[in-house]
Amino acid sequence: MSLTSHGGRIGALTVIGTAIVLPLVIFVLGPNMPPGDWTNAGKSQVFDNTVLLAVMTPFTVFILVYIGYAVTMFRAKPDEELRDGPPIRGHFVSQVVWLVTTTAAVLFLAIFGSAELFASNGSGGGSGPNPIATPGGNVLPVQVIGQQWEFTYRYPTYGGVETAELMLPVNTEIEFHVTSLDAIHSFWAYQLGVKADANPGVDNIAFVKPTKVGAFQVRCAELCGIWHGYMFDTGHVVQSSQFASWIKQQRQAFSAVQRYLPKYATTYSPDPVARAG
């Protein structure tokens, strides 16, 4: 059997396999991937992951078909004398096809990824203080302060009040400013699609717009000391009126200790004594 006939069969099986698997990836697997559709950032991540899976599906199918075909068709028979196969040095057509298709896939993903950085939800992914793209319009800044071994949250537009509970209004663009007072932590709000390192002296910005009301989990995703495993809490996305009532109560409850907090800044001294004034 010639190399051409083998290639034709492998190509046909790859096309058939891709035609079967690709719709399942796009319409079944992709939409159910984490982190879900709680926020614009989460929806964007699901969409991006679905596109990545769709692009890699034909290549994955081809590799699996090739392996299965080779194991099946090129297996030595029990009574066959073992000997080396013909010394094939290359196959021009298959090499060109592979080079063109993989290059096209890489270039597409590079352009797609760059365009996603400038999407409407901004490019802040907790990677630094200066995102190259911002959502625009009104945003609610919320500072996330990691410390051994809890997260606290500060609201600069509400007098800089600092709370132990994270409350967010629904359908509002949130601008997280993530920092730390001591060790390196990582703020991970799974359902929101937000994960940003909390480093001392660093302001890591992440944008997100919650679109559903409910509770979400917050965990530290960076080993930060002996009680790292207990550094988690539950945040809430609520209606705007409920948030306004809650933040008013927090300002009243913490008014007595507000004067001991330093003026709001994107970073603080790692020294707890200096922070307490």
Backbone bond lengths (Angstrom), bond angles and torsions (degrees), N, CA, C in turn:
res aa  C-N    CA-C-N  psi(-1)  N-CA   C-N-CA  omega(-1)  CA-C   N-CA-C  phi
1 M - - - 1.466 - - 1.525 108.89 -
2 S 1.313 117.55 133.69 1.461 121.65 -174.79 1.511 111.30 -78.18
3 L 1.357 114.48 161.49 1.457 121.09 177.69 1.526 110.86 -62.95
4 T 1.350 116.13 -33.91 1.462 120.24 -179.32 1.517 111.53 -63.74
5 S 1.319 117.57 -42.97 1.463 120.58 179.97 1.520 111.22 -66.12
6 H 1.331 116.68 -39.23 1.462 120.22 175.14 1.525 110.03 -60.43
7 G 1.329 116.37 -46.22 1.457 119.91 -179.71 1.514 112.22 -62.40
8 G 1.337 116.62 -39.00 1.460 119.99 178.35 1.518 112.09 -63.57
9 R 1.330 116.08 -41.43 1.454 119.63 179.40 1.530 111.13 -66.28
10 I 1.329 115.94 -44.27 1.471 119.87 179.04 1.523 109.85 -62.24
11 G 1.343 116.61 -42.28 1.456 119.61 178.53 1.513 112.49 -62.55
12 A 1.335 116.77 -43.19 1.463 120.79 -179.80 1.516 111.43 -64.74
13 L 1.337 116.94 -42.88 1.462 120.76 178.30 1.524 111.18 -64.76
14 T 1.342 116.36 -35.95 1.461 120.05 177.94 1.519 111.12 -65.19
15 V 1.330 116.93 -43.79 1.471 120.90 178.86 1.521 110.63 -62.94
16 I 1.335 117.19 -45.21 1.462 120.65 -179.81 1.530 110.26 -63.77
17 G 1.333 116.49 -45.81 1.465 120.10 179.87 1.515 112.10 -62.16
18 T 1.332 116.63 -41.90 1.469 120.33 178.86 1.517 111.01 -64.04
19 A 1.332 116.80 -41.07 1.466 120.79 179.31 1.521 111.81 -62.29
20 I 1.327 117.40 -29.08 1.465 121.26 178.88 1.531 111.28 -82.64
21 V 1.333 116.38 -44.79 1.464 121.04 -171.74 1.527 112.21 -80.21
22 L 1.333 117.78 -38.17 1.460 120.83 -173.08 1.529 113.34 -58.37
23 P 1.334 120.42 -46.17 1.478 118.74 177.32 1.520 112.55 -61.09
24 L 1.335 116.94 -35.23 1.467 119.52 177.98 1.522 110.67 -65.18
25 V 1.331 117.30 -38.50 1.458 121.49 178.93 1.525 110.66 -66.14
26 I 1.329 116.58 -45.05 1.467 121.09 -174.52 1.521 112.32 -73.82
27 F 1.339 117.28 -41.57 1.467 119.94 -170.67 1.525 114.48 -103.84
28 V 1.330 118.03 -15.60 1.466 120.13 -177.97 1.524 111.35 -115.68
29 L 1.320 116.54 -59.70 1.467 119.93 -176.43 1.521 112.14 -70.63
30 G 1.327 117.81 -49.24 1.460 121.64 -175.02 1.515 114.61 -55.62
31 P 1.341 119.41 -54.68 1.470 120.17 -177.19 1.518 114.16 -63.13
32 N 1.330 118.23 -18.16 1.462 121.22 -178.78 1.524 113.01 -101.19
33 M 1.313 116.49 11.78 1.459 119.62 178.30 1.525 110.67 -79.34
34 P 1.338 117.48 152.81 1.464 119.70 176.47 1.519 110.69 -70.32
35 P 1.352 119.05 159.47 1.474 126.15 6.59 1.521 114.70 -89.22
36 G 1.313 120.50 2.04 1.452 122.01 179.88 1.519 112.74 103.63
37 D 1.327 115.38 -165.03 1.461 120.05 -172.00 1.526 113.23 -117.93
38 W 1.330 116.81 32.64 1.458 120.23 179.16 1.524 112.45 -70.22
39 T 1.318 116.33 -31.15 1.468 120.84 -173.04 1.518 109.77 -137.01
40 N 1.348 115.36 168.38 1.457 119.01 175.59 1.525 110.74 -65.56
41 A 1.339 116.84 -35.67 1.466 120.18 177.73 1.522 110.83 -65.49
42 G 1.348 116.73 -41.71 1.461 119.92 178.13 1.515 111.94 -64.05
43 K 1.333 117.21 -44.34 1.468 120.74 178.21 1.530 110.70 -61.55
44 S 1.329 116.32 -39.97 1.457 120.52 179.36 1.526 110.96 -63.69
45 Q 1.344 116.42 -41.18 1.462 120.02 179.03 1.522 111.21 -65.42
46 V 1.335 116.56 -40.78 1.462 119.92 177.80 1.531 110.44 -62.38
47 F 1.340 116.09 -43.83 1.464 120.24 179.10 1.522 111.12 -63.33
48 D 1.338 116.55 -45.09 1.468 120.48 -179.90 1.526 110.87 -61.70
49 N 1.329 116.58 -44.43 1.464 119.70 -179.94 1.524 111.55 -65.29
50 T 1.329 116.34 -34.79 1.467 119.78 178.04 1.524 110.66 -66.09
51 V 1.334 116.80 -42.04 1.461 120.69 177.85 1.525 110.52 -63.08
52 L 1.328 116.78 -44.44 1.470 120.33 178.93 1.527 110.82 -60.15
53 L 1.324 116.69 -44.44 1.462 120.29 178.75 1.523 111.38 -63.28
54 A 1.341 116.03 -41.49 1.463 119.56 -178.84 1.520 111.13 -63.59
55 V 1.335 116.95 -39.76 1.472 120.52 -179.24 1.527 110.67 -68.59
56 M 1.313 116.99 -38.84 1.463 119.35 -175.92 1.528 112.64 -83.13
57 T 1.335 117.96 -13.30 1.468 120.62 -176.37 1.529 113.09 -59.22
58 P 1.357 120.23 -49.41 1.473 118.34 179.85 1.529 113.41 -59.96
59 F 1.336 116.65 -37.21 1.467 119.67 179.55 1.533 110.53 -68.88
60 T 1.328 116.25 -39.69 1.461 119.80 178.12 1.520 111.10 -65.10
61 V 1.328 116.21 -43.70 1.464 120.30 178.19 1.527 110.23 -61.33
62 F 1.340 116.43 -43.16 1.469 119.65 179.91 1.528 111.22 -60.44
63 I 1.330 117.30 -45.34 1.464 120.46 -178.49 1.526 110.43 -63.07
64 L 1.334 117.29 -43.66 1.457 120.19 -179.89 1.525 111.30 -66.96
65 V 1.333 116.90 -40.22 1.469 120.42 177.37 1.526 110.29 -63.33
66 Y 1.323 115.90 -43.97 1.474 120.24 -178.57 1.529 110.19 -61.54
67 I 1.334 116.45 -44.97 1.461 119.45 -179.99 1.526 110.33 -63.28
68 G 1.350 115.90 -48.08 1.460 119.17 -179.69 1.517 112.68 -62.05
69 Y 1.332 116.79 -40.38 1.467 121.28 -179.93 1.532 110.39 -66.51
70 A 1.339 116.03 -43.52 1.467 119.68 -178.95 1.524 111.08 -64.41
71 V 1.325 117.22 -42.54 1.461 120.74 -179.70 1.527 110.51 -65.14
72 T 1.336 115.98 -36.54 1.463 120.22 -177.22 1.527 112.85 -79.31
73 M 1.326 117.48 -48.08 1.465 121.65 -171.02 1.523 113.49 -87.01
74 F 1.307 116.71 -29.04 1.463 119.13 -174.94 1.518 112.93 -103.61
75 R 1.322 116.78 14.11 1.462 120.71 178.42 1.534 110.01 -73.30
76 A 1.311 115.65 137.34 1.464 119.54 178.31 1.528 110.05 -71.64
77 K 1.331 116.40 136.05 1.451 121.06 178.87 1.529 109.84 -75.40
78 P 1.337 117.31 156.02 1.472 120.18 -175.94 1.523 113.64 -56.93
79 D 1.336 117.48 -35.91 1.464 119.69 -177.13 1.530 112.24 -98.34
80 E 1.339 116.76 9.11 1.459 119.76 -176.43 1.526 110.28 -88.33
81 E 1.316 114.90 139.05 1.471 120.17 177.59 1.529 109.13 -72.95
82 L 1.328 116.04 129.74 1.460 120.88 -178.94 1.521 109.79 -74.36
83 R 1.327 115.63 127.68 1.458 120.71 178.82 1.524 108.92 -155.79
84 D 1.304 115.89 162.07 1.463 120.37 179.51 1.519 110.52 -68.17
85 G 1.360 114.97 148.64 1.443 120.14 176.46 1.520 110.73 -77.94
86 P 1.322 116.95 176.66 1.470 120.37 -179.88 1.529 110.40 -65.27
87 P 1.323 117.89 142.02 1.475 122.13 -177.07 1.533 111.94 -75.92
88 I 1.311 117.08 82.51 1.460 121.71 179.40 1.520 109.43 -81.69
89 R 1.322 118.56 124.23 1.459 123.20 -176.12 1.527 112.69 -94.97
90 G 1.285 118.41 -13.23 1.455 120.38 -178.54 1.515 110.36 161.62
91 H 1.336 114.38 164.82 1.454 120.46 178.24 1.513 106.99 -138.61
92 F 1.311 116.94 106.90 1.466 123.05 -169.03 1.529 112.32 -57.86
93 V 1.320 117.09 -46.87 1.469 120.62 -175.47 1.527 110.83 -63.40
94 S 1.343 116.96 -48.56 1.464 119.80 -178.75 1.524 111.66 -64.97
95 Q 1.332 117.08 -35.46 1.465 120.14 178.65 1.523 111.18 -66.33
96 V 1.326 116.73 -41.68 1.472 120.35 179.35 1.525 110.80 -66.41
97 V 1.335 116.64 -44.20 1.471 120.49 179.56 1.519 110.83 -60.40
98 W 1.327 116.56 -45.37 1.471 120.59 179.56 1.528 111.13 -63.16
99 L 1.324 117.13 -44.05 1.465 121.04 -179.21 1.526 111.53 -64.16
100 V 1.336 116.67 -43.60 1.469 120.18 -178.11 1.524 111.03 -67.21
101 T 1.331 117.75 -46.35 1.468 120.43 -175.83 1.523 111.64 -67.91
102 T 1.318 118.19 -42.95 1.467 119.81 -179.85 1.528 111.31 -68.71
103 T 1.337 117.47 -37.11 1.464 120.40 177.34 1.517 110.92 -64.67
104 A 1.333 116.38 -42.81 1.463 120.50 178.32 1.523 110.93 -62.47
105 A 1.329 117.32 -39.82 1.464 120.93 179.79 1.521 111.31 -65.56
106 V 1.325 116.50 -43.72 1.467 120.29 -179.69 1.524 111.20 -65.03
107 L 1.338 116.74 -43.30 1.467 120.00 179.24 1.531 111.00 -64.80
108 F 1.327 117.25 -41.31 1.464 120.05 177.87 1.515 111.25 -60.60
109 L 1.338 116.91 -45.77 1.462 119.96 -178.69 1.526 111.21 -67.03
110 A 1.325 117.71 -33.56 1.466 120.44 177.37 1.526 110.62 -65.16
111 I 1.323 116.60 -44.11 1.475 120.47 178.75 1.522 110.36 -68.38
112 F 1.311 116.66 -42.93 1.464 121.13 179.91 1.527 111.00 -62.08
113 G 1.331 116.73 -45.74 1.464 120.25 179.97 1.513 112.40 -63.37
114 S 1.337 116.88 -40.18 1.464 120.42 178.37 1.525 111.08 -64.29
115 A 1.338 116.22 -40.78 1.469 119.55 179.16 1.521 110.98 -65.28
116 E 1.332 117.70 -36.74 1.457 120.92 179.92 1.525 112.20 -66.31
117 L 1.331 117.08 -28.44 1.464 120.00 177.45 1.520 111.89 -63.07
118 F 1.323 115.92 -28.37 1.463 120.55 -178.50 1.528 111.57 -103.09
119 A 1.331 116.41 22.14 1.457 120.07 179.84 1.522 110.06 -68.19
120 S 1.315 115.76 170.44 1.463 120.95 -173.53 1.515 113.21 -64.73
121 N 1.352 118.22 -20.85 1.454 119.75 -179.59 1.523 112.63 -89.36
122 G 1.337 117.34 9.29 1.462 120.08 174.97 1.509 112.72 81.55
123 S 1.328 115.18 166.48 1.458 120.35 -177.19 1.514 112.73 -104.57
124 G 1.329 117.56 2.92 1.454 119.27 179.68 1.507 111.04 -68.14
125 G 1.310 116.94 110.53 1.454 121.49 178.65 1.507 111.62 -120.51
126 G 1.323 116.74 27.07 1.456 120.40 -178.76 1.500 113.18 77.89
127 S 1.336 117.08 26.43 1.467 120.83 -175.29 1.518 113.57 -107.99
128 G 1.304 118.13 11.58 1.453 119.28 178.52 1.507 112.72 154.03
129 P 1.337 117.60 176.36 1.459 121.88 -175.70 1.520 114.62 -86.39
130 N 1.342 118.11 -6.24 1.467 120.38 -174.03 1.522 111.22 -130.91
131 P 1.333 118.65 76.71 1.473 120.53 177.40 1.523 110.52 -60.50
132 I 1.320 116.69 142.97 1.462 119.81 -178.20 1.519 111.63 -77.43
133 A 1.335 117.69 -12.32 1.463 121.28 176.75 1.520 108.59 -145.02
134 T 1.329 116.40 140.74 1.455 121.69 179.85 1.523 109.68 -124.08
135 P 1.344 117.53 156.27 1.466 119.33 -176.78 1.518 113.78 -65.57
136 G 1.335 117.92 -29.90 1.454 120.19 -176.03 1.515 110.99 82.86
137 G 1.330 115.58 163.97 1.461 119.37 -179.66 1.516 111.73 77.20
138 N 1.328 115.22 -165.72 1.463 121.08 -178.61 1.525 110.71 -80.57
139 V 1.319 115.92 132.34 1.453 121.63 177.02 1.522 108.79 -128.55
140 L 1.314 116.15 153.67 1.456 122.05 176.36 1.519 108.38 -103.60
141 P 1.336 118.59 109.36 1.463 119.65 177.83 1.524 110.76 -75.34
142 V 1.307 116.11 135.72 1.459 122.62 176.20 1.525 107.35 -135.01
143 Q 1.306 115.98 122.44 1.459 119.13 179.84 1.524 110.19 -93.10
144 V 1.323 115.39 131.23 1.461 122.53 176.67 1.526 107.52 -105.53
145 I 1.331 116.59 119.93 1.462 121.62 -176.16 1.522 108.46 -113.69
146 G 1.332 116.83 111.16 1.450 121.42 176.46 1.517 110.67 -85.58
147 Q 1.313 116.07 138.83 1.469 121.24 178.19 1.517 107.71 -157.18
148 Q 1.294 117.29 154.57 1.460 120.31 -178.79 1.542 110.26 -74.36
149 W 1.349 117.07 109.28 1.461 127.53 6.08 1.529 107.63 -138.16
150 E 1.314 115.42 72.20 1.451 121.66 178.06 1.526 109.78 -159.44
151 F 1.317 115.46 163.61 1.456 121.86 169.81 1.529 108.15 -105.17
152 T 1.306 116.06 138.35 1.456 120.82 168.40 1.519 107.94 -121.75
153 Y 1.331 116.10 161.69 1.456 120.80 -170.58 1.528 109.31 -132.61
154 R 1.327 114.29 132.89 1.452 119.36 -176.98 1.530 109.90 -120.32
155 Y 1.326 115.99 139.99 1.457 122.82 -176.94 1.532 108.98 -116.14
156 P 1.333 117.65 94.96 1.474 119.93 -174.56 1.520 114.28 -64.71
157 T 1.327 118.68 -28.71 1.465 119.93 -179.83 1.531 112.10 -79.97
158 Y 1.319 116.93 -3.40 1.467 121.26 177.07 1.534 109.71 -120.88
159 G 1.312 115.12 49.72 1.454 120.82 176.30 1.511 115.12 75.52
160 G 1.325 117.41 10.42 1.464 119.58 179.67 1.511 113.23 74.10
161 V 1.342 117.95 21.12 1.451 120.20 -179.90 1.526 110.16 -62.58
162 E 1.333 116.00 141.02 1.460 122.09 -178.44 1.515 109.02 -116.95
163 T 1.345 116.25 128.67 1.454 121.54 -176.44 1.524 110.11 -125.46
164 A 1.314 114.86 165.18 1.463 120.75 176.45 1.519 111.41 -96.17
165 E 1.317 117.05 1.71 1.460 122.26 -178.49 1.524 109.54 -124.36
166 L 1.328 115.33 138.44 1.464 120.42 179.42 1.517 109.31 -98.49
167 M 1.323 115.71 115.62 1.459 122.16 178.88 1.528 108.14 -123.47
168 L 1.338 117.07 130.73 1.455 121.69 -177.13 1.522 110.08 -128.76
169 P 1.337 117.83 139.73 1.463 120.26 175.13 1.528 110.94 -80.04
170 V 1.321 117.00 141.24 1.453 121.56 -178.68 1.530 110.20 -71.36
171 N 1.323 115.63 152.81 1.470 123.23 178.30 1.523 112.70 56.29
172 T 1.315 115.73 35.07 1.459 122.41 177.50 1.521 109.03 -127.15
173 E 1.330 117.12 132.57 1.465 120.94 178.39 1.520 109.04 -71.26
174 I 1.338 115.98 123.95 1.461 122.22 -178.51 1.527 108.76 -106.92
175 E 1.316 115.53 135.88 1.461 121.45 175.42 1.522 108.20 -116.00
176 F 1.332 115.36 98.68 1.464 120.44 179.50 1.530 109.96 -76.69
177 H 1.319 115.74 134.38 1.464 123.02 170.92 1.524 106.30 -115.42
178 V 1.322 116.73 107.13 1.461 121.65 -170.79 1.523 109.55 -105.26
179 T 1.329 116.10 125.20 1.460 121.21 -179.85 1.523 108.93 -146.20
180 S 1.333 117.38 -178.01 1.458 122.26 -177.13 1.522 110.15 -141.76
181 L 1.326 114.76 156.61 1.464 120.42 176.19 1.516 112.91 -100.93
182 D 1.335 117.92 -16.82 1.463 118.85 -173.09 1.529 111.26 -142.18
183 A 1.327 116.75 -93.43 1.464 121.04 -178.52 1.527 110.16 -84.18
184 I 1.334 115.83 178.58 1.461 121.16 174.75 1.528 108.48 -83.27
185 H 1.312 115.81 122.48 1.455 122.70 175.66 1.534 108.19 -115.48
186 S 1.324 116.54 179.11 1.461 120.66 175.06 1.522 108.32 -144.36
187 F 1.328 115.17 119.07 1.465 121.94 -179.68 1.523 108.55 -83.98
188 W 1.320 116.29 114.08 1.455 122.00 -176.33 1.524 109.23 -126.20
189 A 1.328 116.13 104.18 1.460 122.40 173.81 1.522 106.34 -104.09
190 Y 1.314 116.43 92.29 1.457 123.06 -167.82 1.524 112.46 -56.35
191 Q 1.342 117.11 -52.80 1.462 120.05 -175.17 1.522 112.26 -67.43
192 L 1.331 117.46 -23.42 1.464 120.42 178.56 1.523 112.03 -81.76
193 G 1.325 117.63 -14.38 1.463 120.48 -176.39 1.514 111.82 74.80
194 V 1.339 116.97 30.64 1.465 121.68 -177.42 1.520 109.45 -120.43
195 K 1.324 116.08 131.07 1.463 122.10 174.55 1.524 107.39 -148.13
196 A 1.324 116.70 118.08 1.462 121.04 -176.49 1.519 108.96 -142.80
197 D 1.325 116.78 134.04 1.458 120.95 176.72 1.520 110.16 -67.42
198 A 1.326 115.11 142.60 1.457 121.81 175.13 1.523 107.79 -109.20
199 N 1.330 115.95 100.58 1.459 122.22 -176.84 1.521 110.50 -108.83
200 P 1.320 118.43 141.01 1.463 120.20 176.66 1.532 111.04 -60.30
201 G 1.312 116.17 132.60 1.456 120.86 177.40 1.506 115.07 75.85
202 V 1.333 118.62 9.80 1.465 122.70 -177.67 1.524 109.24 -126.01
203 D 1.326 116.06 139.27 1.462 122.73 176.99 1.521 108.74 -109.42
204 N 1.331 116.73 102.35 1.458 121.66 178.66 1.521 109.67 -97.74
205 I 1.333 116.24 120.50 1.468 121.87 -174.12 1.531 110.35 -100.29
206 A 1.323 114.98 136.07 1.467 121.64 175.22 1.524 108.69 -138.53
207 F 1.325 116.48 135.80 1.462 121.98 179.92 1.523 110.03 -104.29
208 V 1.333 115.43 145.54 1.458 119.86 175.61 1.523 108.41 -160.82
209 K 1.324 115.59 147.84 1.468 121.08 177.23 1.525 108.53 -128.09
210 P 1.342 117.71 102.34 1.469 120.07 179.11 1.526 110.61 -66.96
211 T 1.312 116.07 136.63 1.463 120.94 -179.62 1.521 112.41 -120.02
212 K 1.331 117.44 0.94 1.461 121.00 178.33 1.522 109.61 -132.76
213 V 1.321 115.87 145.13 1.459 121.99 177.15 1.524 109.09 -87.25
214 G 1.342 116.16 138.13 1.453 119.63 178.52 1.510 111.94 157.30
215 A 1.323 115.79 -178.80 1.462 122.48 -179.93 1.527 110.13 -95.04
216 F 1.315 116.19 146.83 1.461 121.50 176.62 1.523 109.25 -137.69
217 Q 1.312 115.49 156.69 1.459 121.09 -176.06 1.528 111.13 -96.04
218 V 1.306 115.34 139.92 1.468 122.72 175.87 1.521 107.88 -119.37
219 R 1.311 116.71 128.48 1.461 121.43 179.42 1.525 110.13 -135.42
220 C 1.313 115.02 156.41 1.460 120.54 169.39 1.520 107.70 -87.64
221 A 1.323 116.58 125.38 1.464 121.47 -176.13 1.526 111.76 -107.53
222 E 1.322 117.29 21.56 1.467 121.53 178.78 1.523 108.10 -134.91
223 L 1.336 116.63 124.94 1.464 120.70 -179.22 1.529 109.51 -56.87
224 C 1.339 116.29 115.12 1.468 120.25 -170.07 1.521 113.22 -125.73
225 G 1.306 118.54 10.08 1.452 120.19 178.30 1.508 111.53 140.04
226 I 1.314 115.59 -171.99 1.462 121.38 -169.55 1.525 113.15 -64.01
227 W 1.342 118.43 -33.18 1.465 121.07 -178.50 1.528 112.01 -103.41
228 H 1.311 116.58 26.25 1.465 120.73 179.09 1.525 112.02 -55.46
229 G 1.325 117.10 -41.52 1.457 121.25 -176.99 1.511 114.03 -64.20
230 Y 1.338 117.11 -18.74 1.457 120.43 -179.95 1.522 112.59 -99.66
231 M 1.330 116.39 7.79 1.465 120.02 -177.26 1.523 109.43 -90.93
232 F 1.317 114.94 78.09 1.464 120.33 177.82 1.527 108.62 -151.36
233 D 1.316 115.26 157.61 1.453 121.46 174.66 1.520 109.21 -156.22
234 T 1.321 115.79 -179.06 1.457 121.52 -177.94 1.519 110.06 -116.29
235 G 1.324 116.84 124.54 1.454 121.57 175.37 1.521 110.50 -98.25
236 H 1.325 115.82 170.91 1.461 119.81 -177.25 1.524 110.23 -139.65
237 V 1.316 115.44 137.89 1.467 122.27 168.65 1.511 106.77 -103.24
238 V 1.339 116.64 123.82 1.460 121.36 -173.75 1.523 109.81 -130.11
239 Q 1.322 115.53 170.91 1.455 120.67 175.58 1.534 109.61 -66.62
240 S 1.327 116.75 155.98 1.460 121.35 -175.88 1.526 112.26 -59.67
241 S 1.321 116.91 -39.50 1.467 120.11 179.80 1.519 111.27 -65.48
242 Q 1.325 116.84 -38.84 1.458 120.56 178.67 1.521 110.63 -68.18
243 F 1.329 116.42 -37.84 1.460 119.92 177.59 1.532 110.78 -64.68
244 A 1.331 116.93 -42.99 1.466 120.79 179.83 1.525 110.42 -60.38
245 S 1.334 116.92 -40.91 1.463 120.69 178.30 1.524 110.94 -66.90
246 W 1.326 116.08 -42.05 1.473 120.43 -178.96 1.524 111.66 -64.98
247 I 1.330 118.00 -46.70 1.456 120.21 -177.08 1.529 110.70 -66.00
248 K 1.332 117.55 -31.73 1.459 121.09 175.92 1.526 110.48 -64.90
249 Q 1.320 116.65 -42.54 1.459 121.27 178.12 1.528 111.22 -64.31
250 Q 1.347 116.61 -40.13 1.460 120.18 179.65 1.522 111.66 -64.55
251 R 1.313 117.03 -40.50 1.474 120.62 179.13 1.528 110.77 -64.70
252 Q 1.306 116.27 -37.40 1.459 119.74 177.69 1.525 111.37 -70.62
253 A 1.330 115.96 -41.71 1.466 120.15 -176.76 1.527 112.29 -67.54
254 F 1.333 117.06 -34.98 1.463 120.69 -176.05 1.525 113.28 -102.47
255 S 1.319 116.99 10.01 1.472 119.20 -178.43 1.518 112.25 -61.90
256 A 1.345 117.94 -32.50 1.458 121.06 -177.47 1.529 112.48 -67.77
257 V 1.333 117.00 -29.41 1.472 119.43 -177.59 1.526 111.78 -106.21
258 Q 1.319 117.13 0.42 1.452 120.93 -176.68 1.530 111.95 -59.39
259 R 1.340 116.25 -36.46 1.468 119.17 -176.74 1.524 113.05 -67.63
260 Y 1.328 117.67 -17.75 1.461 120.45 179.83 1.534 112.06 -82.73
261 L 1.310 116.21 -13.46 1.464 119.51 178.69 1.523 110.01 -81.35
262 P 1.316 117.59 146.55 1.464 119.06 174.28 1.515 110.40 -70.46
263 K 1.301 117.47 162.42 1.449 121.60 174.65 1.524 108.85 -59.04
264 Y 1.326 115.40 143.69 1.458 119.11 -177.23 1.525 110.76 -57.04
265 A 1.327 115.45 134.57 1.466 123.15 175.00 1.514 107.28 -147.52
266 T 1.319 116.34 160.02 1.466 119.17 -178.75 1.520 112.05 -72.00
267 T 1.324 118.40 -21.96 1.464 122.30 175.15 1.522 108.30 -138.33
268 Y 1.334 115.89 160.84 1.454 122.11 179.60 1.520 109.44 -132.47
269 S 1.311 114.66 165.35 1.461 119.11 176.00 1.512 109.05 -67.63
270 P 1.338 118.27 138.40 1.486 120.38 177.63 1.520 112.34 -65.35
271 D 1.321 117.94 -14.69 1.458 121.41 -178.12 1.524 110.04 -79.22
272 P 1.353 119.34 113.27 1.470 119.68 -179.17 1.510 113.41 -59.97
273 V 1.339 117.47 -30.35 1.458 120.12 178.52 1.524 110.37 -66.01
274 A 1.329 116.48 -42.69 1.459 120.45 178.91 1.522 110.54 -65.28
275 R 1.348 116.19 -36.71 1.452 119.09 -179.22 1.517 111.30 -68.03
276 A 1.341 117.23 -32.56 1.456 120.90 -178.41 1.532 112.04 -81.04
277 G 1.329 116.25 -3.79 1.461 119.39 177.54 1.514 113.28 83.98
